[in-house]
Amino acid sequence: MRHRLRAFHALLLLFAAIVLGAQEPKLGRIDFPTSGASAAQPAFIRGVLYMHSFEYASAADAFREAQRLDPSFALAYWGEAMSYNHPVWFQQDSIAARAVLARLGATPRERWLRARTPREQGYMDAVESLYGPGDKVHRDSAYAQAMQRLSAAYPDDVEAATFHALAILGTSHGGRHIPTYLRAGAIVDPIFRDHPDHPGAAHYIIHSYDDPAHAERGLAAARAYSKIAPAAPHAQHMTSHIFLALGMWDDAVAANEVAWAASGKRNGHYSHWLAYAYLQQGRFADAERLVAAAEREAEQNAGRRPFAAMIRATWLADTRQCGNAKAADPGDGAKTDMGALAVDYVTVLCASERRDVTAAETALRHAERHATPETARMSTDGVTLLEMRALVLRAGATRDEAVVLLRRAAEIEESLPYEFGPPDPPTPARELLGELLLEMRQPAEAQTQFSLALRRTPRRSRSLLGLARAKAMSGDREGAQKVYAELRAIWHAAQPGVADVAR
């Protein structure tokens, strides 16, 4: 009887394990053995998986669950503290992280002693350096060095190597430093090869290579990552970093549609990228619906106005349907955020399209009044201001001077680290210069500028359209037809009127 009862209980436990396993979110697979209680291990693993996909709030919840199940589990506190560090975004809540560590022990020594193995003590050493003394740049560097030591000491610890690669990415504070990014990629490339279900390896490969010159190296990871971690909205979006860098617009749309839906269709990063990809496909109305949703939200929540302005600026820069432009708010200094500059930018752009010098100058003065010394120098905002000044000159038919300014804007833009995502400013400088040169009937030089623009933003529709028109104006009918054919392929789902341009 007892034997049958024990067998029955065993079957119940097996059934429960199967049910619980079926309920676990699909986030990928890792092997991270620890000394924590077995009951706490699933929550801990789930936290690490969420962290690899930058789902930081969910990661923190999972690590707190592991702490509840095993209050002495040092790495559960390590994990929650790590969830407050967002390396690629260069964000860190050191106060919250230190509060988590203080729950484990009052001092670094006390916390180190709570870790039960030398390997786990190495993880604690690393997190202490991340949240120790010094400024963030110093601490990020110290953390990367600590992870390098840990990975070297335990060469079979895949997690140590993976987090070391992410730590390296987190040291590139001045923007994308290509050698730094490639060093991180070299670490995770073999991990992804040997562990194709590892979400961190796939994710960090994408980050390492999401620029046009290196994106091909990340394409296999991009194809795989969304399937590795279907329960992570960020994983669905992240694949589009590679797709945008390569101008793969159908894939970029598909990825961000899934990510946007998984996020509850919230207005933000995913919807901005989705709108931009729609615009490249010639689906202007679909993109505008996302813009309108962002603007409705901004009416209820003033904190969302900068995002609404940015996504509207993206839409206007690509469509030039300036009947929908928003007037610049002259303000009193209250609007000094990136949204205000976006509003001023599209006001100048659309005023220049209408040759309305007065409106363009008014918006430019508003932008310049709120510009900081840093804005006026080598920065994306500095490029934006140069473009606006050139557009004012264009509105007044002072085109030669406008060309000089746009050449300078292009030089600065190309000297800056490459930034993934929709262009900032919304019209790349060389594309704008090419359009101005076309107006001036200089198609040969315009071709050069559009070709250079396409190196930085491959298969961007407005640059392709400009290149096709420049070739046609130069008498290169065969070359123009080839570019128009590429546009027709990109615009296979374009709304009526847009695809007609290529036809």
N, C-alpha and C positions, 0 to 999 in steps of 0.2 A: 504493500500500500504506500509506504513512504517512498519507495523507489519510483512508483508511478506518479506520486505527488511531486517529487523532485523533477521528474521528466516533464510533467505538465508545467511547472514553474519555469523550467528552462525554455520550453516552447514559448511561454508568455514573454519571457525576457527577449528571446530572439525576435518574436513578432514586434515587440516594442522598439527594439533596435532598428528593425527594418523600417517601421513607420517613421521613427525619428530621423533616420537617414534620408528617407524620402522627403522629409520636410526641410532638410538642410538646404540653404540656398546654393545654387550652382555657381561657385566662385573660382573653380580651378582646384589644383591638387598640389600639396606640398608635404614634405616630411620634416617636421620640426620637433624632435624628441626633447622632452624636458623632464625635470624632476617633480613637476606639479602633480597633484592628485589626478588619478585617471578620470574622475568625474568632471574635473575642470578642463581637461585637455580638449574636448571638442569645441568648447566656447573659445578657448585660447587660439586654436587653429583657425576658427572662423574669424576671429579678430585680425590675425595676421593676413588672412586672405582678403578681408575687406581693406586692410591697410595697403596691400599691394595694388589695389584698384582705386586708391585715393577716396574710398568711401569712409571718410574719417569718423563721422558721427556714429555710423554703424559699428565700426571697429571699436570705438571707445565703449559702446554698450556691451559688446561681446567680451571685452577684457574685464569690465566691471562684473559681468556674470561669472567669469572665471575666478575673480577675487572672492565673490560671494561663496562659491563652491569650495575654494581653498584659500582662506585669508592669508596664509603664509607663502603663497605662490609668487615668488619675487618677479618672475618674468611677466606675470599678469599685470603688475604695476608698471614694469618696463613698457609693455605694450600700450597701456593707456597713456603713459607719458609720451610715447612716440607718436600717438595719434594727434598730438598738438603741434607736431612739426611737419610742415608741408614743403619739402625741399624745392621742388621744381617751381612752385608758386612763390617761393621766398617769403613764406609766412610762418610765424612761430608764436605760439602763446606760451611763453616760458613761465609765466606766473601760474597758469593752470597746471602745467606739467610739473612744476616744483611742488605744487600742493599734492599732486598724486604721489610723488616720490616720498613726500613727508608722511603720508599715511603708512608707507612701508617701514620707514625708519627715520629717526630725527636727523641723522648725519649720513654722509656718503659711506663712511666705514660701517655703520650699523646696517645700512641697506646692502652693502657688499657682502656682509656676513650672512644675510638672510638668503642669498643665492647659494644653492646647495652643491654646485659643481664648479670647477674652474672655468669651464666654458660659459656657464651662465654668469659667473662673476665677470667674464670678459664683456658680455652684453651690458651688465650694470656699469662697468667702467666707461663704456662708450656713451651710454645715456647721461652719465654724470658729466662727461666732457661737453655734451650737447647743451646741457642746461647749467653749466658751471659759470665761473666768472668770465668777464670779458664781453666785448660786443659780439653781435651775431656773426659777423664775418669771421672773427677769431674762433668762436665756438663751432661754427660749421666746419672750419678747417680742422680743428682738433678732433671733432667727431669723425670726419673722414679718415684721419690718420688712425684713430682708435679702431675703426672698422677694418682698415687695412691690416692692422696687427692681429685682430681677431681672426680674419679670414686666412691669414698666413699661418696662424697657430693651429687652425682647424680646417685644413684644405678640403675635407669632405663635407663641410657644413655649407650646403647650398644657400641657406638663408643668410649666413654671414656674407658670402660673396655677393648675393643679390642686393642686400642692403648697403654693402660697400659701394656698389655701382650707383645706387640712388644717392648716396652721400656725396659721391664725386660730382654728380649733376648739381647738387645743392651748393657747391662751392663756386659756381660760375655766376658771381654776383653782378658782374658788369654786362650781363646779357650772354647770349650764346657765344661761348669760346669754343671754337670747333675742336681743337686738340683735346680739351677737357671732355667734351661730349663723346668724341671718338674713343677716348680711354674708357669711359663708362660702357660704351657699346661693346668694346673688346672683351669686357668681363662677362656680360650677359649673353653674348652670342653663343658661346659653347654651352651655357646653362640651358638656353632655349632648345638647342639642338638635342641635348641629352634628356631634357625634361620638358617635352612639348606641351604639357598641361600646366606649366608653372605660370601663374598670372603675372608675377612680378617680372620675370624674365621677358615675356612678350611686351609688357607695358613699358619697361625701361629701354628696350630696344627701340620702340617707337619714339620715345623721347630723345634718344641719342641720335636718331637719324631723320627727324622730321623737318629737314630743310631740302630744297630742290636738288642740291648737289649730292646728297647722300640718301635720299628717300628710298631709292630702289633697295637698299640694304634692309630697310624695315618693312618691305611689302609682305614678306611671308608672315612676319609677326602680326601685321595689321590684319591679314586675312584670317589668322587664327584666333586673335585675342577675344573677339566678340563671342566666339563659340566656347572659349575656355571659361569665361566668366559671364554667362548670360544674365545672371542676377544682379550685376553691377552696371547701373546706367552709364557710369563713366567709362567702363570698358567698351560699351557700344559706341560712345562718342569718340573715344581715343583713337580708334582705327582711322578716323577721318583726318587726323594730323598728317598721316602719310598720303591719304587720298588727295587732300588739298595741295600738298607739296608737289604732287605729280599731275595735278589737274584732272583727276579721275572723278568727275562731277557726279555721275550716276551713283558711284559707290559712296561718295561723301553725303549725298542726299539720303541714301538708304540707311547709312550708319546713324545720322543725326535724327532721322525720323524715329528710329527705334529708341535712341537715347532720350529724345524729347518726350515721347510717349511714356517711357519708363519713369521719367521724372515727374509724371503727373501733368505734363504739358505746361510746365512753369516757364515763364519768360526769363531768359537769361542766356548763358553761354551757349547752350545747345541750340536754342531757337535762333540766335544770331548766326551761328555757323550754318544752320539749315537755311535761313533766309539767303545768306550769301551764296550757297550752293545752288539754290533755286534760281537766283539771278543769273548765274553762269549758264544755267540751262535755258535761259530765256523765259522762265516761269515767273514773270513779274507780278502777276496777280496773286499767285501763291505766296510769294515773298511779302507782298504788301499786307496780306492777312496777318502775318506774324508781326509786322510793324504796327498794325492797328491794334492788335491785342496788347502789345507792349505799351502803346500810348493810352489805352483805356486803363491799364493798371497804373500808369504814372499819374493819371488824374485822381486816383484814390490814394496813392502812396507817393509822396514827393521824393522819397529816397530812390524811387525807380526812374526818375526823370533822366538822369545821365544815360542809363541804358537805352531808354526810348529814343533819346536824341541820337545816340550812336547808331542804332539799327536803322533809324530813318535816314541818317547821313549815308549809310552804306547803300540803302535802296536808291536814294536820289542820285548818288554818284554813278551808279551803274545804269539807271534808267533815263536820267535827265528829264524825267516827267515833272518839270518844275512847277506845274500848277499845284502840286501837293507840298511845296516847300513851306517850312515854317518861318515866320519872320523872326529876325534876331531880337532878343530881349535886351534893350539897352542897359537895363539893370542899374544897380548902385554898388556893384562890387560883391553882391551876395552870391552870384553865380560864377564861381571861379573853377568849377570842376571840368572834367573832360567832356561832359555833356554840353556845357556852354560853348566850348570851342567847336564841337561838332555842329551845333546850331549855327554858329557864325560861319563856319566853313561852307555849309550848303547854302546859306543865304548869299554869300559872296559868289559861289559857283553858279547859282541860278540867276543872280543879278547879272553876272557876266554873260550867261547865255542870252539874256534879254538885252544886253548892252546898256544896262541901267547903272551908270557910273555912281550916281548918288547913293543908291541902296548898297552897292558893293563897298563903297568907301565907309559908309556908316557901320556896317558889320565888321569891316576890318579894324576900324578905330576901336570898336568895342572889344575885339579880341586882343588888340595890342595893349589896351588899357589894363587888361588883367593878366598880361604875360609877365612871367617872372624872368629874371636874368638868365636862369637855366633854360627856360623855354626858348629864349631867343638864340641860344647857341646850338650845339650839336645834339639834337634830340628829334624824336618824331614830331613833337609839337613845333620845334623850330622849322622842320620841313613843311608842316602844315601852314605856318605863317608865311613862309616864302611862297608857297603855292597860292595863298590868298592874295598876296601882293601882286603876283604875276597875273592873277585873274582880274584884279582891278585894272591893271594896265591894259590887259586884253579888252576889257569892256570899253576903255577909252581909246582903243585902236593904237595903243603904243606897244606894238607887238615885239619890236626888236628888244626893247628893255625887258619885256616879259620873258623872252627866250633866255636872256642872260640870267634872270632870277631862277627860272626853271632848271637851267643847267646846274646852277649852284645847289638847288634843292635835290637834284638827282645825285650829285656827288656826295652830299651829306647823307642821303638815304642809303646809298650803297656802302658808306663807311661805317654805318651802324650795324650792330649784330642783327642777323636775320631773326625776325619774329614770326612765329607760325600764326596761322589764322587769317581772317579777313584783313585786307591791307589797312594800315594806319600811317598816313591819312588815307581816306577812302579811295582816292584816285592816286595810284603810284605816280611819282614825279615824271618818270620817263614816258609813261603813257600820256600824261597831260601835255608834256612837251611835244610828243608826236602829233597829238591832235592840233596843237597850235601851229606846228610846221605845215600840216596839211592845209589849214586855213590860209597859210602864207604861200601856198603852192610850191612847197619845197619837198616833194615826195621822196626823193632819194634819202635826204637826211631824216625824214619822218620814218622811213623803213628802218633805219639804223636804231632809232629810239624805241620803236615798237619791238624790235627784235631783242634789244637789251632788256626791255621791260618784261618780256616773256621768259627770260632766264630767271628772273626773281619770282615771277608769278606765272608758272607754266599753264598754258591753255586758258588763260583768262580771256573771257569773251570780248571785252572792249578792246583789249590790246590786239587780239586776232582780227577783229573787225577793222581797226585802224591800219594794221599791216596789209590786209587785203585791199583796202581802199588806196593805200599808198602805192602798192604794186600796180593796181589798175591805172592810177594817175600817171605812173611812170611808163605805161605802155607794156608792162609785163603781164599780159593777159593770162598766160599759162600759170604763172606764179600766183596771180590773184585767184584764179579758179581753184587752185590747190588749197589755198587758205580758206576760201569760202566753203569748200567741201568739208574741211575740218570743222568749221562753224556749224554747217548743216548737221553733221553727226552729233555735235554737242547739243544742238538745239532740236533734237528729235522729238522732244516733248514740249517745245516752246509754244506759248500762246499765239493765237493768230496775230499777224502783224510783225512779230519779232522774227519768226522764221522766214518771212517774206523778204527780209533784208538780204539774207544769204542767197535766196533764190533769185 
